[in-house]
Amino acid sequence: MARILLIDIPLPNEKKFGKFLSRLGSRFPPLNIILLGTILHQKGHSVDFIFEDDSYDDIRQKLKSFNPHIVGITCMTMSYYYLKDVAEIIRDYNKNIHIIAGGFHPSIFPDDVMRENNEVLAVFIGEADNTLADMVSLLEKEDFSSEQLKVIPNIVFRAPDGSLHKTDSQPFIDNLDDLPFLDYSLANNYFKRFHPAVNRHFLPLPNAAVYVSRGCPFNCVFCGRSITGSRIRSHSIEYRIDLIKHLKKKYNIGSIVFTDELFTSKKSDILKFCENIRKEGLENILWACGGRVDSLDDEICQSMFAAGCRQITFGLESGSQKILNNLNKKTTVEKARTALRLCRKNNLTVTASVILGSFGETISTMRETYDFIMSNPIDYVGLCFFTPMPGSESYEVYKNYGELLTTDFRQFNTFSGLVFIPFGLKKEDIIYWRKKIYRDFYFRPERIYREMRYLNNKASWKYVFKTIFK
C-alpha cells in the first residue's frame, strides 16, 4: 500500500484576507482533499496532509517523517504560483516521488500547469473522487510507466518523451450518496485547528464544515462552474441525517457549517431535511448555511430555525439593480430586501457578501449599495473586490469594462487585492467606499448594541477574543 501526502498549498490567512481581516475569517481546509484522503484510507493506503496554514518547513518535516510515495497538490488561482515552490521542495527531498495536481486552477488550465511545472506528472481535471485511487494503484507498480495513465479519465499526463496527453472525459458523479463520510480524524487535529469565521461565534464548538451538494445552475459572470457543473447534485435527505448522527457520535460536534453554495435551492428538500432533523432530535446541533435571496419564504425560514439553523449567508453582491443585472445574478434588490426581512422576523442572523468595483460600477451604484446595507436588517457584511477570475465569464470579457492592474495571480485576492478598475472609477474610489461601508455599518450604536446581545454567553466571548487576539 502507498503513502500519499495531500497538500493544500500553504497560504497564510493574512495573504488571503489582509492583515486585519485575517483574524476574523474562517479557517477551514478544502473539504475535497479530506474526502480524497478518506477514500484512499479506505482502500488501505496511508494518508497525511499539509494545509494552507502550514509552512514550507512543515512540508519538509512531513516529507522526512512520512516519506510519501505520492504527493497530490491542490491549488486555487491565487496560490497557483506557489505550486512550483512546493514541487521543488518535494523534488529536492526525493526525485522519485510522483507529483500530481488538481483543484480549480489546474482544472481550468491543465496544459499550462503541466508546461510550467515539469515536476508534475499529471493533472486531474474536475472531480477525482472515483479515479484517484485507480491512479494510485498504477503508480504503485514496479513496472509503472506514465503511458499507463491513459486509462485514467479526466487527466492530462506527461508521457516518457515529455509530450502531454489528455485522456477521455468522464461525466460528473451522479449519486453523491456513493461517497463516504469525511474522516476528519485523518486531518491533523481538525477540530482544534479549524473554526468558523468570527461572525459565527454563536455556533458551539467543535464545529464541522460539510457540503451536501455540488453544482450551480446560475451563470454569474464572476464565478466559474467547470469543476462542479451547472446541475445541482445532492446527497439524499437520509444521507444528510445519517451524516449529522455520525458527526455527533464520532466527534461530539456542537455545530455544522454547510458550505454548499445553494443549500436552500429546493424548497421540498430543505423542508424535509428540517422535518427529519426535528424527528431525530438533532435540532440542538446548531448550523449555518448559504443561499440565494430568491430561494426563501416564511415557511422555509421558520422550519430552518426550528431545526437549529442560526445563520445564513447571502451573496447579495450589490444594492444596485444595474450592477446585479451586469453580474447576471438573475435576482432583484427587492427580493433581497424581502429575504432579509424574513430572516430577521425568524431570528436568523444574516451575513451579506458584497462585491465592489463590478462591471459598470460608478460612484452612484456604490452609494446605492451603501444605502441598501445601511437601511436593511443585515447582521454582518463582508466586502470583496470584483476580480475577473480565470474560468469565469468575467475573465474573458473584462477588457470591455475596465482595466486589469496586474496579471500576477498572486494578487487575485477578492478580500485584499484590488486588481480590476472599471472604466470611470479610480482605485481610490473603490477603497474609499469599502472603508466607509465597513466603518459606518459596524460602528453604528444600534449595530454595536445588537452584537452585545448576540454575545450573550461566556463561550461566545471566549471565541471572539481568542480569534481576534490570538
Wavefront OBJ file of the C-alpha trace (Angstrom):
o trace
v 0.000 0.000 0.000
v 1.148 3.527 -0.788
v 1.838 6.528 1.411
v 0.124 9.594 -0.047
v 0.654 13.162 1.131
v -2.129 15.568 0.126
v -1.148 19.240 0.116
v -3.256 22.374 0.103
v -0.551 24.894 -0.809
v 0.448 26.902 2.300
v -1.112 30.351 2.126
v -1.485 32.196 5.436
v -4.804 33.884 6.189
v -3.020 37.244 6.119
v -2.331 36.782 2.405
v -5.937 35.758 1.787
v -7.827 38.313 3.854
v -5.342 41.100 4.630
v -3.713 41.834 7.982
v -6.847 42.707 9.972
v -9.480 40.518 8.331
v -7.157 37.516 8.618
v -8.078 37.372 12.299
v -11.790 37.321 11.545
v -12.028 34.890 8.633
v -12.797 31.198 8.809
v -10.095 28.564 8.919
v -11.250 25.509 7.007
v -9.229 23.187 4.786
v -10.623 22.346 1.348
v -13.001 19.517 2.119
v -12.266 17.830 -1.192
v -8.788 16.710 -0.129
v -10.130 15.324 3.150
v -12.660 13.368 1.089
v -9.911 12.106 -1.229
v -7.845 11.153 1.798
v -10.820 9.307 3.266
v -11.317 7.326 0.050
v -7.621 6.421 -0.164
v -7.537 5.438 3.511
v -10.500 3.116 2.988
v -8.534 1.474 0.164
v -5.789 0.646 2.660
v -3.350 3.456 1.861
v -1.641 5.674 4.430
v -2.627 9.331 4.122
v -1.359 12.572 5.615
v -1.995 16.251 4.933
v -0.421 19.674 4.665
v -2.928 22.524 4.932
v -2.683 26.158 3.932
v -1.928 27.328 7.473
v 1.187 25.130 7.475
v 4.555 26.317 6.144
v 7.241 25.210 3.708
v 9.254 23.978 6.692
v 6.255 21.878 7.708
v 6.304 20.333 4.233
v 9.992 19.475 4.577
v 9.445 17.936 8.010
v 6.418 15.971 6.813
v 8.355 14.599 3.850
v 11.031 13.301 6.219
v 8.647 11.859 8.809
v 6.027 10.428 6.431
v 8.269 9.660 3.426
v 5.438 9.556 0.853
v 5.459 7.660 -2.420
v 2.946 10.066 -3.972
v 2.120 13.726 -3.357
v -1.128 15.311 -4.518
v -1.299 19.116 -4.589
v -4.452 21.211 -4.851
v -4.491 24.934 -5.540
v -6.702 27.861 -6.400
v -5.747 30.671 -8.767
v -4.253 32.802 -6.008
v -1.989 30.016 -4.750
v -1.035 28.606 -8.155
v 2.301 30.417 -8.450
v 3.485 28.639 -5.309
v 2.946 25.221 -6.893
v 6.434 25.280 -8.389
v 7.970 26.091 -4.988
v 6.204 23.153 -3.366
v 7.089 20.790 -6.223
v 10.761 21.773 -5.988
v 10.779 21.107 -2.236
v 9.450 17.628 -2.967
v 11.996 17.055 -5.745
v 14.851 18.187 -3.502
v 13.794 15.599 -0.949
v 13.225 12.696 -3.347
v 13.078 12.976 -7.122
v 11.286 9.611 -7.344
v 8.107 10.838 -5.638
v 5.189 11.038 -8.065
v 3.625 14.525 -8.018
v 0.066 15.054 -9.227
v -2.018 18.235 -9.137
v -5.676 19.173 -9.071
v -8.114 21.784 -7.867
v -9.751 24.748 -9.529
v -6.832 26.398 -11.321
v -5.219 23.198 -12.669
v -8.661 22.109 -13.887
v -9.067 25.360 -15.834
v -5.537 25.442 -17.283
v -4.253 21.841 -17.207
v -1.894 22.237 -20.169
v -0.382 25.454 -18.800
v 0.135 23.865 -15.393
v 1.907 20.897 -16.965
v 4.099 23.041 -19.222
v 5.085 25.389 -16.402
v 5.778 22.640 -13.845
v 7.991 19.889 -15.210
v 7.965 18.128 -11.845
v 4.234 17.377 -12.146
v 3.367 14.005 -13.661
v -0.359 14.567 -14.180
v -3.207 16.999 -13.558
v -6.748 15.994 -12.658
v -9.496 17.971 -14.388
v -12.508 18.367 -12.115
v -13.647 15.612 -9.773
v -11.120 12.931 -8.829
v -13.186 11.053 -6.236
v -13.705 7.967 -8.416
v -10.353 7.978 -10.204
v -7.540 8.986 -7.842
v -7.410 5.560 -6.181
v -7.108 3.940 -9.619
v -4.173 6.199 -10.446
v -2.502 5.357 -7.142
v -2.818 1.646 -7.971
v -0.924 2.262 -11.214
v 1.733 4.431 -9.582
v 2.429 1.670 -7.049
v 3.518 -0.801 -9.727
v 7.227 -1.538 -10.008
v 6.973 -1.501 -13.798
v 4.972 1.742 -13.889
v 5.238 3.883 -16.997
v 3.330 7.123 -17.453
v 1.867 5.677 -20.658
v -0.311 3.517 -18.399
v -2.128 6.660 -17.229
v -4.076 6.839 -20.490
v -6.764 4.644 -18.885
v -7.452 7.247 -16.158
v -10.192 9.642 -17.352
v -10.195 13.421 -16.944
v -6.447 13.961 -16.666
v -3.572 15.472 -18.610
v -0.371 13.464 -18.140
v 3.243 13.664 -19.225
v 4.465 10.788 -21.397
v 8.039 9.440 -21.063
v 9.110 11.592 -24.030
v 7.768 14.721 -22.306
v 4.706 15.151 -24.522
v 1.342 15.967 -22.941
v -1.744 13.811 -23.416
v -5.354 14.417 -22.402
v -7.431 11.350 -21.616
v -11.111 10.745 -22.259
v -13.592 12.782 -20.263
v -15.868 11.284 -17.639
v -19.277 12.567 -16.505
v -19.776 14.110 -13.091
v -20.529 11.795 -10.195
v -24.295 11.453 -10.294
v -25.060 9.719 -6.993
v -23.195 11.575 -4.256
v -24.502 9.075 -1.700
v -21.900 6.634 -3.033
v -19.211 8.805 -1.426
v -18.149 8.129 2.178
v -18.469 10.459 5.143
v -15.357 12.579 5.589
v -12.916 11.107 8.103
v -11.866 14.238 9.993
v -9.623 12.163 12.269
v -7.151 11.900 9.387
v -6.764 15.668 9.206
v -4.163 16.604 11.821
v -6.243 17.787 14.810
v -9.002 19.143 12.579
v -11.295 20.283 15.385
v -8.521 22.157 17.187
v -7.009 23.788 14.104
v -10.068 24.835 12.151
v -13.040 27.004 13.039
v -15.772 29.179 11.512
v -15.386 32.913 10.949
v -15.789 35.167 13.970
v -19.277 36.223 12.829
v -20.387 32.668 13.633
v -19.239 32.834 17.245
v -22.652 31.593 18.386
v -22.021 28.153 16.849
v -20.873 25.793 19.631
v -17.538 24.060 19.157
v -16.386 21.637 17.932
v -17.663 22.651 14.509
v -17.615 20.567 11.332
v -17.669 22.021 7.830
v -19.539 19.815 5.363
v -21.132 20.033 1.946
v -24.124 18.023 0.793
v -24.417 19.150 -2.824
v -22.365 20.147 -5.847
v -23.078 22.281 -8.880
v -24.897 25.525 -9.644
v -27.354 26.250 -12.486
v -26.719 30.002 -12.428
v -24.154 31.807 -14.546
v -22.954 34.807 -12.561
v -20.189 36.433 -14.584
v -17.659 36.361 -11.722
v -17.937 32.647 -10.967
v -16.529 29.531 -12.643
v -18.558 26.331 -12.848
v -16.396 23.932 -14.843
v -15.429 21.733 -11.878
v -18.839 21.151 -10.305
v -21.095 21.635 -13.326
v -24.315 23.520 -13.959
v -26.653 20.908 -12.486
v -27.211 20.620 -8.747
v -26.342 17.141 -7.486
v -27.304 16.492 -3.888
v -26.959 13.903 -1.186
v -30.276 12.370 -0.198
v -32.058 13.592 2.916
v -31.363 10.216 4.541
v -27.631 10.594 3.873
v -27.612 14.073 5.408
v -29.368 12.930 8.577
v -27.068 9.915 8.908
v -24.102 12.251 8.430
v -25.204 14.504 11.292
v -25.727 11.478 13.543
v -22.272 10.211 12.599
v -20.637 13.571 13.343
v -22.342 13.748 16.717
v -21.466 10.184 17.695
v -17.852 10.138 16.495
v -16.757 13.734 17.147
v -19.415 15.089 19.536
v -19.824 18.173 17.364
v -21.774 21.155 18.610
v -22.444 22.767 15.238
v -22.116 22.478 11.465
v -21.351 24.905 8.653
v -22.877 23.743 5.381
v -20.552 25.132 2.723
v -22.882 24.455 -0.220
v -23.403 27.433 -2.495
v -27.133 26.766 -2.833
v -28.154 24.926 0.314
v -31.705 26.289 0.145
v -32.189 25.789 -3.596
v -35.061 23.275 -3.427
v -37.906 24.054 -1.041
v -39.215 20.493 -0.707
v -35.731 19.207 0.180
v -34.973 21.840 2.792
v -38.380 21.383 4.448
v -37.974 17.599 4.525
v -34.429 17.949 5.853
v -35.552 20.239 8.668
v -38.501 17.985 9.491
v -36.220 14.952 9.777
v -33.773 16.843 11.986
v -36.589 17.523 14.432
v -37.890 13.945 14.241
v -34.424 12.631 15.122
v -33.967 15.130 17.957
v -30.932 16.741 16.306
v -32.094 20.358 16.470
v -29.666 21.094 19.320
v -26.812 20.823 16.817
v -26.805 24.380 15.508
v -25.885 25.140 11.914
v -25.247 27.812 9.333
v -25.611 27.718 5.567
v -25.609 29.784 2.396
v -28.364 30.516 -0.091
v -29.854 32.855 -2.651
v -32.224 35.622 -1.639
v -34.860 34.340 -4.061
v -34.941 30.853 -2.511
v -36.551 31.690 0.842
v -40.053 32.200 2.121
v -41.573 32.416 5.583
v -42.228 28.671 5.820
v -38.623 27.802 4.999
v -37.221 30.322 7.491
v -39.469 29.060 10.288
v -38.573 25.456 9.556
v -34.837 26.168 9.394
v -34.789 27.973 12.727
v -36.775 25.196 14.412
v -34.243 22.680 13.050
v -31.244 24.522 14.518
v -30.235 26.959 11.779
v -28.988 30.223 13.237
v -27.226 31.965 10.361
v -27.424 32.246 6.588
v -25.012 33.890 4.171
v -26.339 35.580 1.046
v -24.343 36.611 -1.980
v -26.098 39.980 -2.231
v -23.245 41.367 -4.367
v -24.796 44.833 -4.766
v -27.616 47.137 -3.740
v -27.877 48.420 -7.307
v -30.187 46.666 -9.750
v -27.970 47.830 -12.593
v -24.971 46.013 -11.111
v -26.991 42.879 -10.328
v -28.022 42.786 -13.976
v -24.433 43.307 -15.137
v -23.351 40.400 -12.935
v -26.146 38.210 -14.345
v -27.374 37.449 -10.819
v -30.932 36.883 -12.061
v -32.446 38.364 -8.941
v -33.593 41.767 -7.729
v -32.884 44.256 -4.995
v -36.484 43.910 -3.845
v -36.147 40.133 -3.441
v -33.034 40.714 -1.368
v -34.900 43.160 0.848
v -37.736 40.653 1.332
v -35.335 37.815 2.220
v -33.527 39.946 4.787
v -36.785 40.886 6.488
v -37.916 37.250 6.561
v -34.659 36.220 8.217
v -34.886 38.953 10.846
v -38.519 38.030 11.534
v -37.492 34.403 12.119
v -34.358 35.143 14.184
v -31.896 34.005 11.523
v -28.774 36.162 11.546
v -27.593 37.249 8.108
v -24.152 37.726 6.626
v -24.206 39.651 3.360
v -21.389 39.138 0.877
v -20.988 42.229 -1.304
v -18.770 42.990 -4.300
v -17.416 46.454 -5.086
v -15.881 47.527 -8.400
v -18.001 45.346 -10.689
v -18.602 45.844 -14.391
v -20.369 49.192 -14.792
v -19.751 50.257 -11.187
v -19.921 54.005 -10.524
v -19.905 56.276 -7.504
v -23.687 56.305 -7.786
v -24.055 52.498 -7.738
v -21.678 52.171 -4.782
v -23.789 54.746 -2.956
v -26.863 52.635 -3.746
v -25.118 49.636 -2.204
v -24.177 51.703 0.837
v -27.769 52.868 1.290
v -29.100 49.327 0.903
v -26.723 47.902 3.504
v -27.410 50.675 5.981
v -31.198 50.512 5.647
v -31.833 46.759 5.758
v -31.644 44.132 8.546
v -28.154 42.760 7.913
v -26.117 41.458 10.847
v -22.701 41.118 9.217
v -21.313 42.320 5.921
v -18.225 41.177 4.038
v -16.913 43.354 1.208
v -14.954 41.869 -1.677
v -13.225 43.474 -4.634
v -14.509 42.407 -8.035
v -11.881 40.088 -9.513
v -12.108 38.592 -13.026
v -11.068 35.076 -12.069
v -9.795 32.638 -14.709
v -12.556 30.203 -15.578
v -15.279 32.825 -15.238
v -17.025 34.785 -17.970
v -15.639 37.984 -16.466
v -12.073 36.889 -17.248
v -12.954 36.573 -20.924
v -14.650 39.965 -21.306
v -13.134 42.260 -18.648
v -11.337 44.392 -21.265
v -14.738 45.678 -22.388
v -15.477 47.071 -18.925
v -12.243 48.239 -17.354
v -8.556 47.764 -16.711
v -6.719 44.888 -15.066
v -3.916 46.315 -12.931
v -1.873 43.111 -12.888
v -1.825 39.618 -14.334
v 0.026 38.264 -11.296
v -2.415 35.667 -9.991
v -0.938 36.015 -6.505
v -2.735 39.361 -6.333
v -6.096 37.910 -7.411
v -7.439 38.119 -3.883
v -11.010 39.319 -3.622
v -10.566 40.390 0.012
v -7.347 42.384 -0.111
v -6.130 42.503 -3.717
v -7.799 45.167 -5.864
v -6.767 44.210 -9.411
v -9.647 45.458 -11.592
v -10.791 49.064 -12.050
v -13.979 49.667 -14.081
v -13.984 52.496 -16.586
v -14.861 55.824 -14.971
v -13.577 54.928 -11.488
v -10.250 55.244 -9.730
v -8.716 52.729 -7.371
v -9.098 55.231 -4.547
v -12.870 55.442 -5.149
v -13.407 51.735 -4.535
v -11.148 51.678 -1.483
v -12.941 54.729 -0.056
v -16.403 53.170 -0.318
v -15.204 49.878 1.106
v -13.790 51.632 4.172
v -16.861 53.830 4.502
v -19.278 50.898 4.403
v -17.273 48.918 6.948
v -16.895 51.895 9.283
v -20.435 53.214 9.088
v -22.036 49.768 9.251
v -20.121 48.233 12.145
v -19.808 51.327 14.326
v -23.466 52.321 14.446
v -24.721 52.340 18.059
v -27.650 50.049 17.223
v -25.289 47.629 15.482
v -22.964 47.508 18.497
v -25.927 47.011 20.825
v -27.221 44.139 18.722
v -23.802 42.475 18.728
v -23.656 42.702 22.507
v -26.956 40.839 22.606
v -25.513 38.127 20.348
v -22.531 37.783 22.675
v -24.801 36.511 25.404
v -22.682 33.694 26.773
v -19.167 33.066 28.005
v -18.334 30.718 25.125
v -19.079 33.394 22.506
v -16.923 35.993 24.262
v -14.097 33.494 24.660
v -14.280 32.511 20.999
v -14.252 36.115 19.748
v -11.307 37.177 21.923
v -9.338 34.034 21.143
v -9.890 34.539 17.410
v -9.079 38.255 17.273
v -6.200 38.377 19.750
v -4.545 35.022 19.127
l 1 2 3 4 5 6 7 8 9 10 11 12 13 14 15 16 17 18 19 20 21 22 23 24 25 26 27 28 29 30 31 32 33 34 35 36 37 38 39 40 41 42 43 44 45 46 47 48 49 50 51 52 53 54 55 56 57 58 59 60 61 62 63 64 65 66 67 68 69 70 71 72 73 74 75 76 77 78 79 80 81 82 83 84 85 86 87 88 89 90 91 92 93 94 95 96 97 98 99 100 101 102 103 104 105 106 107 108 109 110 111 112 113 114 115 116 117 118 119 120 121 122 123 124 125 126 127 128 129 130 131 132 133 134 135 136 137 138 139 140 141 142 143 144 145 146 147 148 149 150 151 152 153 154 155 156 157 158 159 160 161 162 163 164 165 166 167 168 169 170 171 172 173 174 175 176 177 178 179 180 181 182 183 184 185 186 187 188 189 190 191 192 193 194 195 196 197 198 199 200 201 202 203 204 205 206 207 208 209 210 211 212 213 214 215 216 217 218 219 220 221 222 223 224 225 226 227 228 229 230 231 232 233 234 235 236 237 238 239 240 241 242 243 244 245 246 247 248 249 250 251 252 253 254 255 256 257 258 259 260 261 262 263 264 265 266 267 268 269 270 271 272 273 274 275 276 277 278 279 280 281 282 283 284 285 286 287 288 289 290 291 292 293 294 295 296 297 298 299 300 301 302 303 304 305 306 307 308 309 310 311 312 313 314 315 316 317 318 319 320 321 322 323 324 325 326 327 328 329 330 331 332 333 334 335 336 337 338 339 340 341 342 343 344 345 346 347 348 349 350 351 352 353 354 355 356 357 358 359 360 361 362 363 364 365 366 367 368 369 370 371 372 373 374 375 376 377 378 379 380 381 382 383 384 385 386 387 388 389 390 391 392 393 394 395 396 397 398 399 400 401 402 403 404 405 406 407 408 409 410 411 412 413 414 415 416 417 418 419 420 421 422 423 424 425 426 427 428 429 430 431 432 433 434 435 436 437 438 439 440 441 442 443 444 445 446 447 448 449 450 451 452 453 454 455 456 457 458 459 460 461 462 463 464 465 466 467 468 469 470
